[in-house]
Amino acid sequence: MLRRRDDSIRCPKCGKAIKTSELKPVFKQEYLNPDGSLKLSRKDVLRGGWLKKVLKGVACPKCGEIIGKPE
C-alpha cells in the first residue's frame, strides 16, 4: 500500500490515486446476510473486537482490488 502526501493511496492493480475516505469496506461472506446486512449478535458487538472478525479489508472503488487488510 503506497501512501501519498495528500492522504491518498495508489491502487496496485489499476494505479488510481484514492482518498482514504473513498475506500470501500469488504466483509467476509460468512458474516453477510442475503440483503447485505451483517450477521452479528448483540453479545458479539458488546464484547468488542467484532470489526477485525468480520472485515476482510478495504477495496478500491474503481477495480474492487482489496488494498488494506485489518491488523
PDB file of N, H, CA, C and O in Angstrom:
ATOM      1  N   MET A   1       0.846  -1.153   0.000  1.00  0.00           N
ATOM      2  CA  MET A   1       0.000   0.000   0.000  1.00  0.00           C
ATOM      3  C   MET A   1       0.903   1.232   0.000  1.00  0.00           C
ATOM      4  O   MET A   1       1.674   1.447   0.935  1.00  0.00           O
ATOM      5  N   LEU A   2       0.804   2.013  -1.026  1.00  0.00           N
ATOM      6  H   LEU A   2       0.177   1.839  -1.786  1.00  0.00           H
ATOM      7  CA  LEU A   2       1.622   3.215  -1.146  1.00  0.00           C
ATOM      8  C   LEU A   2       0.832   4.428  -0.679  1.00  0.00           C
ATOM      9  O   LEU A   2      -0.215   4.746  -1.243  1.00  0.00           O
ATOM     10  N   ARG A   3       1.325   5.102   0.343  1.00  0.00           N
ATOM     11  H   ARG A   3       2.176   4.844   0.801  1.00  0.00           H
ATOM     12  CA  ARG A   3       0.652   6.274   0.885  1.00  0.00           C
ATOM     13  C   ARG A   3       1.315   7.530   0.336  1.00  0.00           C
ATOM     14  O   ARG A   3       2.541   7.642   0.306  1.00  0.00           O
ATOM     15  N   ARG A   4       0.484   8.472  -0.098  1.00  0.00           N
ATOM     16  H   ARG A   4      -0.512   8.381  -0.074  1.00  0.00           H
ATOM     17  CA  ARG A   4       0.990   9.712  -0.667  1.00  0.00           C
ATOM     18  C   ARG A   4       0.819  10.850   0.325  1.00  0.00           C
ATOM     19  O   ARG A   4       0.133  10.695   1.336  1.00  0.00           O
ATOM     20  N   ARG A   5       1.418  11.959   0.053  1.00  0.00           N
ATOM     21  H   ARG A   5       1.975  12.085  -0.768  1.00  0.00           H
ATOM     22  CA  ARG A   5       1.414  13.109   0.950  1.00  0.00           C
ATOM     23  C   ARG A   5       0.011  13.683   1.153  1.00  0.00           C
ATOM     24  O   ARG A   5      -0.294  14.142   2.253  1.00  0.00           O
ATOM     25  N   ASP A   6      -0.835  13.675   0.156  1.00  0.00           N
ATOM     26  H   ASP A   6      -0.587  13.302  -0.738  1.00  0.00           H
ATOM     27  CA  ASP A   6      -2.161  14.277   0.249  1.00  0.00           C
ATOM     28  C   ASP A   6      -3.210  13.299   0.794  1.00  0.00           C
ATOM     29  O   ASP A   6      -4.388  13.412   0.458  1.00  0.00           O
ATOM     30  N   ASP A   7      -2.793  12.340   1.633  1.00  0.00           N
ATOM     31  H   ASP A   7      -1.835  12.248   1.906  1.00  0.00           H
ATOM     32  CA  ASP A   7      -3.663  11.361   2.278  1.00  0.00           C
ATOM     33  C   ASP A   7      -4.420  10.507   1.267  1.00  0.00           C
ATOM     34  O   ASP A   7      -5.594  10.197   1.467  1.00  0.00           O
ATOM     35  N   SER A   8      -3.759  10.133   0.198  1.00  0.00           N
ATOM     36  H   SER A   8      -2.805  10.385   0.036  1.00  0.00           H
ATOM     37  CA  SER A   8      -4.364   9.220  -0.759  1.00  0.00           C
ATOM     38  C   SER A   8      -3.464   8.001  -0.920  1.00  0.00           C
ATOM     39  O   SER A   8      -2.272   8.039  -0.614  1.00  0.00           O
ATOM     40  N   ILE A   9      -4.057   6.937  -1.399  1.00  0.00           N
ATOM     41  H   ILE A   9      -5.025   6.906  -1.648  1.00  0.00           H
ATOM     42  CA  ILE A   9      -3.367   5.658  -1.594  1.00  0.00           C
ATOM     43  C   ILE A   9      -3.467   5.307  -3.064  1.00  0.00           C
ATOM     44  O   ILE A   9      -4.509   5.529  -3.681  1.00  0.00           O
ATOM     45  N   ARG A  10      -2.406   4.765  -3.635  1.00  0.00           N
ATOM     46  H   ARG A  10      -1.559   4.585  -3.134  1.00  0.00           H
ATOM     47  CA  ARG A  10      -2.425   4.352  -5.031  1.00  0.00           C
ATOM     48  C   ARG A  10      -2.742   2.860  -5.085  1.00  0.00           C
ATOM     49  O   ARG A  10      -2.102   2.046  -4.419  1.00  0.00           O
ATOM     50  N   CYS A  11      -3.736   2.525  -5.884  1.00  0.00           N
ATOM     51  H   CYS A  11      -4.257   3.186  -6.424  1.00  0.00           H
ATOM     52  CA  CYS A  11      -4.139   1.130  -6.052  1.00  0.00           C
ATOM     53  C   CYS A  11      -3.056   0.378  -6.828  1.00  0.00           C
ATOM     54  O   CYS A  11      -2.631   0.837  -7.888  1.00  0.00           O
ATOM     55  N   PRO A  12      -2.605  -0.774  -6.315  1.00  0.00           N
ATOM     56  CA  PRO A  12      -1.565  -1.522  -7.023  1.00  0.00           C
ATOM     57  C   PRO A  12      -2.048  -2.149  -8.332  1.00  0.00           C
ATOM     58  O   PRO A  12      -1.236  -2.437  -9.211  1.00  0.00           O
ATOM     59  N   LYS A  13      -3.356  -2.363  -8.474  1.00  0.00           N
ATOM     60  H   LYS A  13      -4.016  -2.129  -7.760  1.00  0.00           H
ATOM     61  CA  LYS A  13      -3.877  -3.018  -9.672  1.00  0.00           C
ATOM     62  C   LYS A  13      -4.157  -2.019 -10.799  1.00  0.00           C
ATOM     63  O   LYS A  13      -3.675  -2.192 -11.919  1.00  0.00           O
ATOM     64  N   CYS A  14      -4.946  -0.962 -10.498  1.00  0.00           N
ATOM     65  H   CYS A  14      -5.337  -0.821  -9.589  1.00  0.00           H
ATOM     66  CA  CYS A  14      -5.340  -0.033 -11.567  1.00  0.00           C
ATOM     67  C   CYS A  14      -4.521   1.258 -11.563  1.00  0.00           C
ATOM     68  O   CYS A  14      -4.564   2.005 -12.540  1.00  0.00           O
ATOM     69  N   GLY A  15      -3.775   1.540 -10.488  1.00  0.00           N
ATOM     70  H   GLY A  15      -3.740   0.933  -9.694  1.00  0.00           H
ATOM     71  CA  GLY A  15      -2.923   2.714 -10.437  1.00  0.00           C
ATOM     72  C   GLY A  15      -3.631   4.008 -10.075  1.00  0.00           C
ATOM     73  O   GLY A  15      -3.009   5.071 -10.095  1.00  0.00           O
ATOM     74  N   LYS A  16      -4.919   3.947  -9.742  1.00  0.00           N
ATOM     75  H   LYS A  16      -5.424   3.084  -9.726  1.00  0.00           H
ATOM     76  CA  LYS A  16      -5.679   5.143  -9.411  1.00  0.00           C
ATOM     77  C   LYS A  16      -5.312   5.631  -8.005  1.00  0.00           C
ATOM     78  O   LYS A  16      -5.156   4.825  -7.088  1.00  0.00           O
ATOM     79  N   ALA A  17      -5.175   6.946  -7.839  1.00  0.00           N
ATOM     80  H   ALA A  17      -5.301   7.601  -8.584  1.00  0.00           H
ATOM     81  CA  ALA A  17      -4.956   7.522  -6.523  1.00  0.00           C
ATOM     82  C   ALA A  17      -6.311   7.655  -5.842  1.00  0.00           C
ATOM     83  O   ALA A  17      -7.220   8.284  -6.383  1.00  0.00           O
ATOM     84  N   ILE A  18      -6.451   7.064  -4.655  1.00  0.00           N
ATOM     85  H   ILE A  18      -5.713   6.552  -4.215  1.00  0.00           H
ATOM     86  CA  ILE A  18      -7.720   7.016  -3.947  1.00  0.00           C
ATOM     87  C   ILE A  18      -7.566   7.688  -2.596  1.00  0.00           C
ATOM     88  O   ILE A  18      -6.617   7.407  -1.864  1.00  0.00           O
ATOM     89  N   LYS A  19      -8.493   8.576  -2.261  1.00  0.00           N
ATOM     90  H   LYS A  19      -9.264   8.805  -2.856  1.00  0.00           H
ATOM     91  CA  LYS A  19      -8.519   9.158  -0.926  1.00  0.00           C
ATOM     92  C   LYS A  19      -8.968   8.077   0.043  1.00  0.00           C
ATOM     93  O   LYS A  19      -9.765   7.208  -0.314  1.00  0.00           O
ATOM     94  N   THR A  20      -8.460   8.128   1.263  1.00  0.00           N
ATOM     95  H   THR A  20      -7.813   8.833   1.553  1.00  0.00           H
ATOM     96  CA  THR A  20      -8.818   7.101   2.242  1.00  0.00           C
ATOM     97  C   THR A  20     -10.315   7.104   2.542  1.00  0.00           C
ATOM     98  O   THR A  20     -10.872   6.068   2.903  1.00  0.00           O
ATOM     99  N   SER A  21     -10.965   8.241   2.400  1.00  0.00           N
ATOM    100  H   SER A  21     -10.512   9.083   2.107  1.00  0.00           H
ATOM    101  CA  SER A  21     -12.403   8.304   2.647  1.00  0.00           C
ATOM    102  C   SER A  21     -13.217   7.618   1.550  1.00  0.00           C
ATOM    103  O   SER A  21     -14.393   7.321   1.761  1.00  0.00           O
ATOM    104  N   GLU A  22     -12.620   7.360   0.382  1.00  0.00           N
ATOM    105  H   GLU A  22     -11.665   7.601   0.210  1.00  0.00           H
ATOM    106  CA  GLU A  22     -13.318   6.714  -0.732  1.00  0.00           C
ATOM    107  C   GLU A  22     -13.202   5.197  -0.717  1.00  0.00           C
ATOM    108  O   GLU A  22     -13.893   4.526  -1.484  1.00  0.00           O
ATOM    109  N   LEU A  23     -12.343   4.636   0.138  1.00  0.00           N
ATOM    110  H   LEU A  23     -11.781   5.181   0.761  1.00  0.00           H
ATOM    111  CA  LEU A  23     -12.161   3.189   0.196  1.00  0.00           C
ATOM    112  C   LEU A  23     -13.443   2.510   0.665  1.00  0.00           C
ATOM    113  O   LEU A  23     -14.127   3.016   1.554  1.00  0.00           O
ATOM    114  N   LYS A  24     -13.762   1.382   0.078  1.00  0.00           N
ATOM    115  H   LYS A  24     -13.206   0.971  -0.644  1.00  0.00           H
ATOM    116  CA  LYS A  24     -14.991   0.644   0.379  1.00  0.00           C
ATOM    117  C   LYS A  24     -14.666  -0.546   1.281  1.00  0.00           C
ATOM    118  O   LYS A  24     -13.743  -1.305   0.985  1.00  0.00           O
ATOM    119  N   PRO A  25     -15.416  -0.721   2.386  1.00  0.00           N
ATOM    120  CA  PRO A  25     -15.179  -1.896   3.241  1.00  0.00           C
ATOM    121  C   PRO A  25     -15.681  -3.172   2.551  1.00  0.00           C
ATOM    122  O   PRO A  25     -16.719  -3.166   1.890  1.00  0.00           O
ATOM    123  N   VAL A  26     -14.935  -4.250   2.716  1.00  0.00           N
ATOM    124  H   VAL A  26     -14.091  -4.255   3.254  1.00  0.00           H
ATOM    125  CA  VAL A  26     -15.316  -5.558   2.167  1.00  0.00           C
ATOM    126  C   VAL A  26     -15.400  -6.516   3.355  1.00  0.00           C
ATOM    127  O   VAL A  26     -14.438  -6.673   4.107  1.00  0.00           O
ATOM    128  N   PHE A  27     -16.557  -7.150   3.513  1.00  0.00           N
ATOM    129  H   PHE A  27     -17.338  -7.022   2.902  1.00  0.00           H
ATOM    130  CA  PHE A  27     -16.774  -8.039   4.642  1.00  0.00           C
ATOM    131  C   PHE A  27     -16.682  -9.497   4.212  1.00  0.00           C
ATOM    132  O   PHE A  27     -16.942  -9.830   3.056  1.00  0.00           O
ATOM    133  N   LYS A  28     -16.311 -10.363   5.152  1.00  0.00           N
ATOM    134  H   LYS A  28     -16.100 -10.092   6.091  1.00  0.00           H
ATOM    135  CA  LYS A  28     -16.236 -11.796   4.873  1.00  0.00           C
ATOM    136  C   LYS A  28     -17.633 -12.326   4.578  1.00  0.00           C
ATOM    137  O   LYS A  28     -18.605 -11.926   5.219  1.00  0.00           O
ATOM    138  N   GLN A  29     -17.728 -13.214   3.622  1.00  0.00           N
ATOM    139  H   GLN A  29     -16.939 -13.539   3.101  1.00  0.00           H
ATOM    140  CA  GLN A  29     -19.011 -13.714   3.135  1.00  0.00           C
ATOM    141  C   GLN A  29     -19.823 -14.405   4.219  1.00  0.00           C
ATOM    142  O   GLN A  29     -21.050 -14.302   4.219  1.00  0.00           O
ATOM    143  N   GLU A  30     -19.177 -15.103   5.141  1.00  0.00           N
ATOM    144  H   GLU A  30     -18.181 -15.187   5.142  1.00  0.00           H
ATOM    145  CA  GLU A  30     -19.930 -15.848   6.158  1.00  0.00           C
ATOM    146  C   GLU A  30     -20.606 -14.932   7.182  1.00  0.00           C
ATOM    147  O   GLU A  30     -21.434 -15.396   7.965  1.00  0.00           O
ATOM    148  N   TYR A  31     -20.269 -13.650   7.188  1.00  0.00           N
ATOM    149  H   TYR A  31     -19.596 -13.273   6.551  1.00  0.00           H
ATOM    150  CA  TYR A  31     -20.896 -12.705   8.110  1.00  0.00           C
ATOM    151  C   TYR A  31     -21.898 -11.781   7.418  1.00  0.00           C
ATOM    152  O   TYR A  31     -22.333 -10.793   8.010  1.00  0.00           O
ATOM    153  N   LEU A  32     -22.268 -12.088   6.174  1.00  0.00           N
ATOM    154  H   LEU A  32     -21.915 -12.891   5.693  1.00  0.00           H
ATOM    155  CA  LEU A  32     -23.238 -11.266   5.450  1.00  0.00           C
ATOM    156  C   LEU A  32     -24.565 -11.997   5.275  1.00  0.00           C
ATOM    157  O   LEU A  32     -24.600 -13.184   4.950  1.00  0.00           O
ATOM    158  N   ASN A  33     -25.648 -11.271   5.494  1.00  0.00           N
ATOM    159  H   ASN A  33     -25.621 -10.307   5.757  1.00  0.00           H
ATOM    160  CA  ASN A  33     -26.991 -11.771   5.203  1.00  0.00           C
ATOM    161  C   ASN A  33     -27.253 -11.581   3.713  1.00  0.00           C
ATOM    162  O   ASN A  33     -26.541 -10.805   3.076  1.00  0.00           O
ATOM    163  N   PRO A  34     -28.244 -12.253   3.131  1.00  0.00           N
ATOM    164  CA  PRO A  34     -28.557 -12.079   1.704  1.00  0.00           C
ATOM    165  C   PRO A  34     -28.885 -10.636   1.303  1.00  0.00           C
ATOM    166  O   PRO A  34     -28.673 -10.247   0.154  1.00  0.00           O
ATOM    167  N   ASP A  35     -29.399  -9.847   2.244  1.00  0.00           N
ATOM    168  H   ASP A  35     -29.571 -10.162   3.178  1.00  0.00           H
ATOM    169  CA  ASP A  35     -29.727  -8.455   1.928  1.00  0.00           C
ATOM    170  C   ASP A  35     -28.534  -7.512   2.074  1.00  0.00           C
ATOM    171  O   ASP A  35     -28.676  -6.310   1.848  1.00  0.00           O
ATOM    172  N   GLY A  36     -27.364  -8.028   2.445  1.00  0.00           N
ATOM    173  H   GLY A  36     -27.248  -9.005   2.629  1.00  0.00           H
ATOM    174  CA  GLY A  36     -26.167  -7.209   2.558  1.00  0.00           C
ATOM    175  C   GLY A  36     -25.866  -6.715   3.961  1.00  0.00           C
ATOM    176  O   GLY A  36     -24.819  -6.107   4.183  1.00  0.00           O
ATOM    177  N   SER A  37     -26.756  -6.961   4.914  1.00  0.00           N
ATOM    178  H   SER A  37     -27.607  -7.455   4.734  1.00  0.00           H
ATOM    179  CA  SER A  37     -26.504  -6.544   6.290  1.00  0.00           C
ATOM    180  C   SER A  37     -25.582  -7.560   6.975  1.00  0.00           C
ATOM    181  O   SER A  37     -25.392  -8.672   6.481  1.00  0.00           O
ATOM    182  N   LEU A  38     -25.020  -7.167   8.102  1.00  0.00           N
ATOM    183  H   LEU A  38     -25.175  -6.264   8.503  1.00  0.00           H
ATOM    184  CA  LEU A  38     -24.080  -8.031   8.813  1.00  0.00           C
ATOM    185  C   LEU A  38     -24.796  -8.951   9.793  1.00  0.00           C
ATOM    186  O   LEU A  38     -25.777  -8.561  10.426  1.00  0.00           O
ATOM    187  N   LYS A  39     -24.289 -10.185   9.911  1.00  0.00           N
ATOM    188  H   LYS A  39     -23.492 -10.501   9.397  1.00  0.00           H
ATOM    189  CA  LYS A  39     -24.798 -11.149  10.895  1.00  0.00           C
ATOM    190  C   LYS A  39     -23.973 -10.979  12.168  1.00  0.00           C
ATOM    191  O   LYS A  39     -22.894 -11.559  12.297  1.00  0.00           O
ATOM    192  N   LEU A  40     -24.473 -10.202  13.086  1.00  0.00           N
ATOM    193  H   LEU A  40     -25.349  -9.731  12.982  1.00  0.00           H
ATOM    194  CA  LEU A  40     -23.790 -10.009  14.359  1.00  0.00           C
ATOM    195  C   LEU A  40     -24.806 -10.089  15.482  1.00  0.00           C
ATOM    196  O   LEU A  40     -25.896  -9.521  15.401  1.00  0.00           O
ATOM    197  N   SER A  41     -24.434 -10.798  16.517  1.00  0.00           N
ATOM    198  H   SER A  41     -23.549 -11.259  16.583  1.00  0.00           H
ATOM    199  CA  SER A  41     -25.321 -10.846  17.672  1.00  0.00           C
ATOM    200  C   SER A  41     -24.998  -9.662  18.586  1.00  0.00           C
ATOM    201  O   SER A  41     -23.911  -9.087  18.522  1.00  0.00           O
ATOM    202  N   ARG A  42     -25.938  -9.322  19.411  1.00  0.00           N
ATOM    203  H   ARG A  42     -26.821  -9.789  19.462  1.00  0.00           H
ATOM    204  CA  ARG A  42     -25.736  -8.231  20.369  1.00  0.00           C
ATOM    205  C   ARG A  42     -24.559  -8.549  21.284  1.00  0.00           C
ATOM    206  O   ARG A  42     -23.799  -7.658  21.662  1.00  0.00           O
ATOM    207  N   LYS A  43     -24.413  -9.819  21.634  1.00  0.00           N
ATOM    208  H   LYS A  43     -25.030 -10.543  21.327  1.00  0.00           H
ATOM    209  CA  LYS A  43     -23.334 -10.264  22.512  1.00  0.00           C
ATOM    210  C   LYS A  43     -21.964 -10.000  21.857  1.00  0.00           C
ATOM    211  O   LYS A  43     -21.041  -9.527  22.519  1.00  0.00           O
ATOM    212  N   ASP A  44     -21.840 -10.307  20.562  1.00  0.00           N
ATOM    213  H   ASP A  44     -22.590 -10.692  20.024  1.00  0.00           H
ATOM    214  CA  ASP A  44     -20.581 -10.067  19.841  1.00  0.00           C
ATOM    215  C   ASP A  44     -20.230  -8.581  19.801  1.00  0.00           C
ATOM    216  O   ASP A  44     -19.074  -8.205  19.996  1.00  0.00           O
ATOM    217  N   VAL A  45     -21.221  -7.749  19.552  1.00  0.00           N
ATOM    218  H   VAL A  45     -22.160  -8.054  19.394  1.00  0.00           H
ATOM    219  CA  VAL A  45     -20.981  -6.314  19.447  1.00  0.00           C
ATOM    220  C   VAL A  45     -20.553  -5.744  20.793  1.00  0.00           C
ATOM    221  O   VAL A  45     -19.619  -4.944  20.857  1.00  0.00           O
ATOM    222  N   LEU A  46     -21.222  -6.145  21.861  1.00  0.00           N
ATOM    223  H   LEU A  46     -21.981  -6.795  21.809  1.00  0.00           H
ATOM    224  CA  LEU A  46     -20.895  -5.630  23.184  1.00  0.00           C
ATOM    225  C   LEU A  46     -19.544  -6.127  23.682  1.00  0.00           C
ATOM    226  O   LEU A  46     -18.871  -5.441  24.451  1.00  0.00           O
ATOM    227  N   ARG A  47     -19.149  -7.314  23.245  1.00  0.00           N
ATOM    228  H   ARG A  47     -19.696  -7.871  22.620  1.00  0.00           H
ATOM    229  CA  ARG A  47     -17.862  -7.873  23.648  1.00  0.00           C
ATOM    230  C   ARG A  47     -16.703  -7.091  23.027  1.00  0.00           C
ATOM    231  O   ARG A  47     -15.638  -6.971  23.633  1.00  0.00           O
ATOM    232  N   GLY A  48     -16.909  -6.568  21.834  1.00  0.00           N
ATOM    233  H   GLY A  48     -17.774  -6.666  21.342  1.00  0.00           H
ATOM    234  CA  GLY A  48     -15.863  -5.800  21.158  1.00  0.00           C
ATOM    235  C   GLY A  48     -15.005  -6.688  20.274  1.00  0.00           C
ATOM    236  O   GLY A  48     -15.092  -7.914  20.344  1.00  0.00           O
ATOM    237  N   GLY A  49     -14.180  -6.072  19.444  1.00  0.00           N
ATOM    238  H   GLY A  49     -14.109  -5.077  19.387  1.00  0.00           H
ATOM    239  CA  GLY A  49     -13.293  -6.803  18.548  1.00  0.00           C
ATOM    240  C   GLY A  49     -13.989  -7.404  17.343  1.00  0.00           C
ATOM    241  O   GLY A  49     -13.374  -8.170  16.601  1.00  0.00           O
ATOM    242  N   TRP A  50     -15.257  -7.079  17.128  1.00  0.00           N
ATOM    243  H   TRP A  50     -15.756  -6.457  17.731  1.00  0.00           H
ATOM    244  CA  TRP A  50     -16.016  -7.700  16.048  1.00  0.00           C
ATOM    245  C   TRP A  50     -15.597  -7.201  14.673  1.00  0.00           C
ATOM    246  O   TRP A  50     -15.743  -7.924  13.687  1.00  0.00           O
ATOM    247  N   LEU A  51     -15.077  -5.973  14.588  1.00  0.00           N
ATOM    248  H   LEU A  51     -14.958  -5.386  15.388  1.00  0.00           H
ATOM    249  CA  LEU A  51     -14.721  -5.439  13.272  1.00  0.00           C
ATOM    250  C   LEU A  51     -13.578  -6.238  12.646  1.00  0.00           C
ATOM    251  O   LEU A  51     -13.621  -6.536  11.452  1.00  0.00           O
ATOM    252  N   LYS A  52     -12.559  -6.588  13.430  1.00  0.00           N
ATOM    253  H   LYS A  52     -12.524  -6.345  14.400  1.00  0.00           H
ATOM    254  CA  LYS A  52     -11.461  -7.413  12.904  1.00  0.00           C
ATOM    255  C   LYS A  52     -11.974  -8.768  12.434  1.00  0.00           C
ATOM    256  O   LYS A  52     -11.468  -9.335  11.466  1.00  0.00           O
ATOM    257  N   LYS A  53     -12.980  -9.274  13.127  1.00  0.00           N
ATOM    258  H   LYS A  53     -13.391  -8.813  13.913  1.00  0.00           H
ATOM    259  CA  LYS A  53     -13.523 -10.597  12.832  1.00  0.00           C
ATOM    260  C   LYS A  53     -14.290 -10.620  11.511  1.00  0.00           C
ATOM    261  O   LYS A  53     -14.204 -11.600  10.771  1.00  0.00           O
ATOM    262  N   VAL A  54     -15.036  -9.563  11.203  1.00  0.00           N
ATOM    263  H   VAL A  54     -15.106  -8.767  11.804  1.00  0.00           H
ATOM    264  CA  VAL A  54     -15.896  -9.579  10.023  1.00  0.00           C
ATOM    265  C   VAL A  54     -15.320  -8.837   8.822  1.00  0.00           C
ATOM    266  O   VAL A  54     -15.759  -9.068   7.695  1.00  0.00           O
ATOM    267  N   LEU A  55     -14.346  -7.952   9.036  1.00  0.00           N
ATOM    268  H   LEU A  55     -13.990  -7.764   9.951  1.00  0.00           H
ATOM    269  CA  LEU A  55     -13.806  -7.154   7.933  1.00  0.00           C
ATOM    270  C   LEU A  55     -12.725  -7.917   7.177  1.00  0.00           C
ATOM    271  O   LEU A  55     -11.751  -8.386   7.766  1.00  0.00           O
ATOM    272  N   LYS A  56     -12.907  -8.034   5.881  1.00  0.00           N
ATOM    273  H   LYS A  56     -13.698  -7.653   5.402  1.00  0.00           H
ATOM    274  CA  LYS A  56     -11.922  -8.693   5.017  1.00  0.00           C
ATOM    275  C   LYS A  56     -10.837  -7.696   4.618  1.00  0.00           C
ATOM    276  O   LYS A  56      -9.672  -8.067   4.480  1.00  0.00           O
ATOM    277  N   GLY A  57     -11.213  -6.451   4.437  1.00  0.00           N
ATOM    278  H   GLY A  57     -12.160  -6.150   4.549  1.00  0.00           H
ATOM    279  CA  GLY A  57     -10.274  -5.404   4.061  1.00  0.00           C
ATOM    280  C   GLY A  57     -11.007  -4.227   3.460  1.00  0.00           C
ATOM    281  O   GLY A  57     -12.235  -4.153   3.514  1.00  0.00           O
ATOM    282  N   VAL A  58     -10.250  -3.306   2.887  1.00  0.00           N
ATOM    283  H   VAL A  58      -9.253  -3.366   2.843  1.00  0.00           H
ATOM    284  CA  VAL A  58     -10.843  -2.185   2.168  1.00  0.00           C
ATOM    285  C   VAL A  58     -10.433  -2.288   0.709  1.00  0.00           C
ATOM    286  O   VAL A  58      -9.321  -2.713   0.395  1.00  0.00           O
ATOM    287  N   ALA A  59     -11.337  -1.896  -0.180  1.00  0.00           N
ATOM    288  H   ALA A  59     -12.240  -1.550   0.075  1.00  0.00           H
ATOM    289  CA  ALA A  59     -11.126  -2.116  -1.605  1.00  0.00           C
ATOM    290  C   ALA A  59     -11.155  -0.811  -2.390  1.00  0.00           C
ATOM    291  O   ALA A  59     -11.749   0.179  -1.963  1.00  0.00           O
ATOM    292  N   CYS A  60     -10.508  -0.834  -3.530  1.00  0.00           N
ATOM    293  H   CYS A  60     -10.025  -1.638  -3.877  1.00  0.00           H
ATOM    294  CA  CYS A  60     -10.517   0.274  -4.481  1.00  0.00           C
ATOM    295  C   CYS A  60     -11.926   0.395  -5.062  1.00  0.00           C
ATOM    296  O   CYS A  60     -12.491  -0.607  -5.500  1.00  0.00           O
ATOM    297  N   PRO A  61     -12.507   1.603  -5.075  1.00  0.00           N
ATOM    298  CA  PRO A  61     -13.851   1.745  -5.629  1.00  0.00           C
ATOM    299  C   PRO A  61     -13.924   1.548  -7.138  1.00  0.00           C
ATOM    300  O   PRO A  61     -14.997   1.273  -7.674  1.00  0.00           O
ATOM    301  N   LYS A  62     -12.793   1.686  -7.827  1.00  0.00           N
ATOM    302  H   LYS A  62     -11.922   1.910  -7.391  1.00  0.00           H
ATOM    303  CA  LYS A  62     -12.787   1.549  -9.283  1.00  0.00           C
ATOM    304  C   LYS A  62     -12.705   0.086  -9.730  1.00  0.00           C
ATOM    305  O   LYS A  62     -13.525  -0.367 -10.529  1.00  0.00           O
ATOM    306  N   CYS A  63     -11.718  -0.649  -9.215  1.00  0.00           N
ATOM    307  H   CYS A  63     -11.052  -0.281  -8.566  1.00  0.00           H
ATOM    308  CA  CYS A  63     -11.499  -2.017  -9.700  1.00  0.00           C
ATOM    309  C   CYS A  63     -11.889  -3.103  -8.700  1.00  0.00           C
ATOM    310  O   CYS A  63     -12.004  -4.267  -9.084  1.00  0.00           O
ATOM    311  N   GLY A  64     -12.097  -2.756  -7.428  1.00  0.00           N
ATOM    312  H   GLY A  64     -12.004  -1.810  -7.116  1.00  0.00           H
ATOM    313  CA  GLY A  64     -12.503  -3.735  -6.428  1.00  0.00           C
ATOM    314  C   GLY A  64     -11.360  -4.499  -5.790  1.00  0.00           C
ATOM    315  O   GLY A  64     -11.606  -5.394  -4.982  1.00  0.00           O
ATOM    316  N   GLU A  65     -10.124  -4.179  -6.123  1.00  0.00           N
ATOM    317  H   GLU A  65      -9.924  -3.451  -6.779  1.00  0.00           H
ATOM    318  CA  GLU A  65      -8.955  -4.835  -5.555  1.00  0.00           C
ATOM    319  C   GLU A  65      -8.851  -4.516  -4.063  1.00  0.00           C
ATOM    320  O   GLU A  65      -8.935  -3.353  -3.669  1.00  0.00           O
ATOM    321  N   ILE A  66      -8.666  -5.551  -3.230  1.00  0.00           N
ATOM    322  H   ILE A  66      -8.597  -6.496  -3.551  1.00  0.00           H
ATOM    323  CA  ILE A  66      -8.508  -5.328  -1.789  1.00  0.00           C
ATOM    324  C   ILE A  66      -7.120  -4.743  -1.548  1.00  0.00           C
ATOM    325  O   ILE A  66      -6.107  -5.346  -1.901  1.00  0.00           O
ATOM    326  N   ILE A  67      -7.092  -3.561  -0.943  1.00  0.00           N
ATOM    327  H   ILE A  67      -7.915  -3.071  -0.657  1.00  0.00           H
ATOM    328  CA  ILE A  67      -5.847  -2.841  -0.737  1.00  0.00           C
ATOM    329  C   ILE A  67      -5.308  -3.036   0.668  1.00  0.00           C
ATOM    330  O   ILE A  67      -4.136  -3.370   0.842  1.00  0.00           O
ATOM    331  N   GLY A  68      -6.146  -2.833   1.667  1.00  0.00           N
ATOM    332  H   GLY A  68      -7.098  -2.561   1.526  1.00  0.00           H
ATOM    333  CA  GLY A  68      -5.703  -2.936   3.052  1.00  0.00           C
ATOM    334  C   GLY A  68      -6.450  -4.027   3.774  1.00  0.00           C
ATOM    335  O   GLY A  68      -7.634  -4.252   3.523  1.00  0.00           O
ATOM    336  N   LYS A  69      -5.759  -4.713   4.678  1.00  0.00           N
ATOM    337  H   LYS A  69      -4.797  -4.531   4.882  1.00  0.00           H
ATOM    338  CA  LYS A  69      -6.373  -5.761   5.473  1.00  0.00           C
ATOM    339  C   LYS A  69      -6.314  -5.348   6.944  1.00  0.00           C
ATOM    340  O   LYS A  69      -5.387  -4.642   7.342  1.00  0.00           O
ATOM    341  N   PRO A  70      -7.286  -5.773   7.760  1.00  0.00           N
ATOM    342  CA  PRO A  70      -7.258  -5.402   9.185  1.00  0.00           C
ATOM    343  C   PRO A  70      -6.067  -6.033   9.880  1.00  0.00           C
ATOM    344  O   PRO A  70      -5.635  -7.130   9.528  1.00  0.00           O
ATOM    345  N   GLU A  71      -5.545  -5.332  10.864  1.00  0.00           N
ATOM    346  H   GLU A  71      -5.896  -4.440  11.150  1.00  0.00           H
ATOM    347  CA  GLU A  71      -4.360  -5.820  11.582  1.00  0.00           C
ATOM    348  C   GLU A  71      -4.736  -6.481  12.869  1.00  0.00           C
ATOM    349  O   GLU A  71      -3.864  -6.950  13.601  1.00  0.00           O
TER     350      GLU A  71
END
